[in-house]
Amino acid sequence: CYYAKLSPSKYKRELCIWYSAETGRRLDCKHPKTFNEKIQWLKLYDTTPLKTMLSDKRLVREWVAEKIGADYLIPMLGAWRHFKDVDFSSLPEQFVLKCNHGCGWNLIVRDKSKLDYQKAEKRFEKWLSTNFAFKYGLELQYKEIEPCIIAEEYIENSDGDLHDYKLWCFEGEVRYIMYLSERNISHLKMSFYSTEWEPLDISYTYEKQLSYVPKPQRLDEMLKLASILCKGFHFVRVDFYVLDDGTIKFGEMT
């Protein structure tokens, strides 16, 4: 609530305070040098209506379909303004509910008969009433998104995991690939690879995946798709899932 009530003229000052509290370092907004500093600069000075649309998990689908084709989208099963409006009778036994206006506001439903509707409603109504732009570090591209709930088809690989490739793109070029594994099996693990699928000694937040991950099917196609989607951005991460049969599905841009 504090951040939401701020005048935009105060954003820079508050972001500097937040950054220092999070990292223990002073934020140099005038001459950013590190990746972290440049991300903060982009938050303040590079938020555009296009970025807002692409951060909207519902509207981004239209843009992606236009750029690379709708076949790469996970099928959407419905969209609703409030949880009480969700038509569960029309949904299959397995699906995913998401808020369109934030990050991590997801509910994975593997068995509809076991869903705690009352608990889920409380969770979604809280999310829907929160502006994610002010949730963590002034991610202002989320500020003007109109909140809703969307349902998507449930996907996973045969090993029970979800093979998640996040392509880091700088100035319109894919530079690194982050792979997340064991999301549904144990603890989420992370590894980084070059665009030639050479292991890189990079990690953060999550435990590093020490074992070598096989080169994904249709890597070249993923690189081509990300190259199309990342054009015109100083930095963007483009996420894809790869299913057992090699099918590529778009995750998000952030």
C-alpha positions as CSV (number, residue, x, y, z in Angstrom):
1,C,0.0,0.0,0.0
2,Y,2.9,2.4,0.8
3,Y,4.4,2.0,-2.7
4,A,1.0,2.2,-4.5
5,K,0.3,5.6,-2.9
6,L,3.7,7.0,-3.9
7,S,3.9,9.8,-6.5
8,P,5.9,8.5,-9.5
9,S,8.5,11.3,-8.7
10,K,9.4,9.3,-5.6
11,Y,9.9,5.9,-7.4
12,K,13.7,6.4,-8.0
13,R,14.4,7.3,-4.3
14,E,12.3,4.3,-3.0
15,L,13.9,1.9,-5.5
16,C,17.3,3.0,-4.3
17,I,16.3,2.4,-0.7
18,W,14.8,-1.0,-1.6
19,Y,17.9,-2.1,-3.6
20,S,20.2,-1.2,-0.8
21,A,18.1,-3.1,1.7
22,E,18.1,-6.2,-0.6
23,T,21.7,-6.2,-1.7
24,G,23.6,-4.2,0.8
25,R,24.9,-2.1,-2.1
26,R,24.3,1.5,-3.3
27,L,22.3,1.7,-6.6
28,D,24.0,3.8,-9.2
29,C,21.1,4.8,-11.4
30,K,23.1,7.4,-13.4
31,H,25.8,5.0,-14.5
32,P,24.6,1.5,-14.0
33,K,27.3,-1.1,-14.6
34,T,26.2,-4.5,-13.1
35,F,23.3,-6.5,-14.5
36,N,21.3,-5.9,-11.3
37,E,21.8,-2.2,-11.6
38,K,20.8,-2.1,-15.3
39,I,17.6,-4.1,-14.5
40,Q,16.7,-1.3,-12.0
41,W,17.4,1.3,-14.6
42,L,15.1,-0.4,-17.0
43,K,12.3,-0.5,-14.4
44,L,12.5,3.2,-14.0
45,Y,13.1,4.4,-17.5
46,D,12.1,1.7,-20.0
47,T,8.6,0.7,-19.0
48,T,6.3,1.0,-22.1
49,P,2.7,0.0,-23.0
50,L,4.2,-2.9,-25.0
51,K,6.0,-4.2,-22.0
52,T,2.8,-3.9,-20.0
53,M,0.9,-5.9,-22.6
54,L,3.6,-8.6,-22.8
55,S,3.6,-8.9,-19.0
56,D,-0.1,-9.6,-19.1
57,K,-0.3,-13.4,-19.3
58,R,-3.6,-13.1,-21.2
59,L,-2.7,-10.4,-23.7
60,V,0.8,-11.6,-24.5
61,R,-0.8,-14.6,-26.1
62,E,-2.2,-12.5,-29.0
63,W,1.2,-10.9,-29.6
64,V,3.1,-14.2,-29.5
65,A,0.5,-15.8,-31.9
66,E,1.0,-13.0,-34.3
67,K,4.8,-13.2,-34.1
68,I,5.5,-17.0,-34.2
69,G,2.0,-18.7,-34.5
70,A,-0.7,-19.9,-32.1
71,D,0.6,-23.5,-32.2
72,Y,3.3,-22.6,-29.7
73,L,0.7,-21.4,-27.1
74,I,-0.5,-23.7,-24.2
75,P,-4.3,-23.9,-24.9
76,M,-6.3,-21.5,-22.7
77,L,-9.5,-22.9,-21.2
78,G,-11.1,-19.7,-20.0
79,A,-10.8,-16.3,-18.3
80,W,-12.7,-14.7,-15.5
81,R,-12.6,-11.5,-13.4
82,H,-13.3,-13.2,-10.1
83,F,-12.8,-16.7,-8.6
84,K,-16.5,-17.1,-8.0
85,D,-17.1,-16.7,-11.8
86,V,-14.7,-19.6,-12.7
87,D,-16.7,-22.3,-14.5
88,F,-15.2,-25.4,-13.0
89,S,-17.7,-27.6,-14.6
90,S,-16.2,-26.8,-18.0
91,L,-12.7,-27.5,-16.9
92,P,-11.0,-30.9,-17.2
93,E,-9.7,-32.9,-14.2
94,Q,-6.2,-31.3,-14.6
95,F,-5.5,-27.7,-15.3
96,V,-3.6,-24.6,-14.2
97,L,-5.2,-21.4,-12.9
98,K,-3.2,-18.2,-13.1
99,C,-3.5,-14.5,-12.3
100,N,-2.6,-12.6,-15.4
101,H,-1.0,-9.6,-13.7
102,G,1.8,-11.0,-11.6
103,C,4.5,-13.6,-11.1
104,G,4.1,-16.9,-9.2
105,W,0.3,-16.4,-8.7
106,N,-0.5,-19.9,-10.0
107,L,-2.5,-22.9,-8.8
108,I,-1.7,-26.2,-10.3
109,V,-4.7,-28.6,-10.2
110,R,-3.8,-32.2,-10.8
111,D,-7.1,-33.6,-9.4
112,K,-10.1,-31.3,-9.5
113,S,-12.0,-33.5,-7.0
114,K,-9.4,-32.7,-4.4
115,L,-9.4,-28.9,-4.9
116,D,-10.1,-26.9,-1.7
117,Y,-12.3,-24.2,-3.4
118,Q,-12.6,-22.1,-0.3
119,K,-8.9,-21.9,0.3
120,A,-8.3,-21.3,-3.4
121,E,-10.8,-18.5,-3.5
122,K,-9.2,-16.6,-0.6
123,R,-5.8,-16.9,-2.3
124,F,-7.0,-15.7,-5.7
125,E,-9.1,-12.8,-4.3
126,K,-6.0,-11.6,-2.4
127,W,-3.9,-11.8,-5.5
128,L,-6.5,-10.1,-7.6
129,S,-6.7,-7.1,-5.2
130,T,-2.9,-6.7,-5.2
131,N,-1.0,-4.6,-7.8
132,F,2.1,-6.7,-8.5
133,A,4.0,-3.5,-9.6
134,F,4.3,-2.6,-6.0
135,K,4.8,-6.1,-4.5
136,Y,8.5,-6.4,-4.9
137,G,10.9,-3.8,-6.1
138,L,8.7,-1.6,-8.3
139,E,8.2,-3.7,-11.4
140,L,6.3,-0.9,-13.1
141,Q,5.4,-2.8,-16.3
142,Y,2.7,-4.6,-14.2
143,K,1.1,-1.4,-13.0
144,E,-1.7,-0.9,-15.6
145,I,-2.6,-4.5,-16.2
146,E,-6.3,-5.3,-15.6
147,P,-6.4,-8.3,-13.3
148,C,-8.2,-11.5,-14.2
149,I,-7.8,-15.3,-13.8
150,I,-7.0,-17.5,-16.7
151,A,-7.1,-21.3,-17.0
152,E,-4.6,-23.2,-19.1
153,E,-4.2,-26.8,-20.1
154,Y,-2.1,-28.8,-17.7
155,I,1.3,-30.0,-19.2
156,E,4.1,-32.1,-17.9
157,N,6.7,-34.5,-19.1
158,S,6.6,-38.3,-18.7
159,D,9.1,-38.2,-15.8
160,G,6.7,-36.0,-13.8
161,D,8.9,-32.9,-14.3
162,L,8.4,-29.9,-16.6
163,H,11.4,-29.2,-18.9
164,D,11.7,-25.4,-18.6
165,Y,14.1,-23.4,-20.8
166,K,14.5,-19.7,-20.2
167,L,16.4,-17.9,-22.9
168,W,18.2,-14.7,-21.8
169,C,18.3,-12.2,-24.6
170,F,20.3,-9.0,-24.7
171,E,19.9,-6.3,-27.4
172,G,17.8,-8.7,-29.6
173,E,20.2,-11.7,-29.4
174,V,19.9,-14.9,-27.3
175,R,23.1,-15.1,-25.1
176,Y,22.4,-17.7,-22.4
177,I,19.9,-20.5,-21.6
178,M,18.8,-21.2,-18.1
179,Y,17.3,-24.7,-17.5
180,L,15.1,-25.4,-14.5
181,S,14.6,-29.0,-13.5
182,E,13.0,-31.2,-10.7
183,R,10.3,-28.6,-10.2
184,N,7.7,-31.3,-9.4
185,I,10.1,-34.0,-8.2
186,S,12.2,-32.6,-5.3
187,H,13.8,-29.2,-5.0
188,L,14.0,-26.9,-8.0
189,K,17.5,-26.9,-9.6
190,M,19.1,-24.5,-12.0
191,S,21.8,-24.8,-14.7
192,F,23.0,-22.4,-17.4
193,Y,24.2,-23.2,-20.9
194,S,25.5,-21.3,-23.9
195,T,23.5,-21.2,-27.2
196,E,25.8,-24.1,-28.3
197,W,24.7,-26.0,-25.2
198,E,28.0,-25.8,-23.4
199,P,27.7,-25.8,-19.6
200,L,28.3,-22.4,-17.9
201,D,29.5,-21.8,-14.3
202,I,26.5,-19.6,-13.4
203,S,23.8,-20.0,-10.7
204,Y,21.7,-17.9,-8.4
205,T,18.7,-18.4,-6.0
206,Y,18.3,-22.1,-6.6
207,E,20.6,-25.1,-6.1
208,K,22.9,-25.6,-9.1
209,Q,22.2,-28.7,-11.2
210,L,25.5,-30.5,-11.2
211,S,24.8,-33.3,-13.6
212,Y,24.9,-32.6,-17.3
213,V,21.5,-32.0,-18.9
214,P,21.1,-33.5,-22.4
215,K,20.8,-31.0,-25.3
216,P,17.1,-30.4,-25.8
217,Q,15.2,-31.5,-28.9
218,R,14.7,-28.6,-31.4
219,L,17.1,-26.3,-29.6
220,D,17.7,-24.5,-32.9
221,E,14.0,-23.8,-33.2
222,M,13.8,-22.4,-29.7
223,L,16.7,-20.1,-30.4
224,K,15.0,-18.9,-33.6
225,L,11.7,-18.3,-31.9
226,A,13.3,-16.4,-29.0
227,S,15.3,-14.3,-31.6
228,I,12.0,-13.2,-33.1
229,L,10.3,-12.4,-29.8
230,C,13.2,-10.5,-28.3
231,K,13.8,-8.0,-31.0
232,G,13.6,-4.4,-29.8
233,F,14.3,-5.1,-26.1
234,H,17.5,-4.2,-24.2
235,F,16.9,-7.3,-22.1
236,V,14.1,-9.9,-22.0
237,R,13.9,-13.5,-20.8
238,V,11.8,-15.7,-23.2
239,D,10.6,-19.0,-21.6
240,F,9.7,-22.2,-23.3
241,Y,8.7,-25.7,-22.3
242,V,9.6,-28.8,-24.3
243,L,7.3,-31.8,-24.1
244,D,8.3,-35.5,-24.6
245,D,7.4,-35.4,-28.3
246,G,9.6,-32.3,-28.9
247,T,6.6,-29.9,-28.9
248,I,7.6,-26.4,-27.9
249,K,5.2,-24.4,-25.8
250,F,5.7,-20.7,-24.9
251,G,5.8,-19.9,-21.2
252,E,6.2,-16.2,-20.7
253,M,8.4,-13.1,-21.5
254,T,9.7,-11.2,-18.6
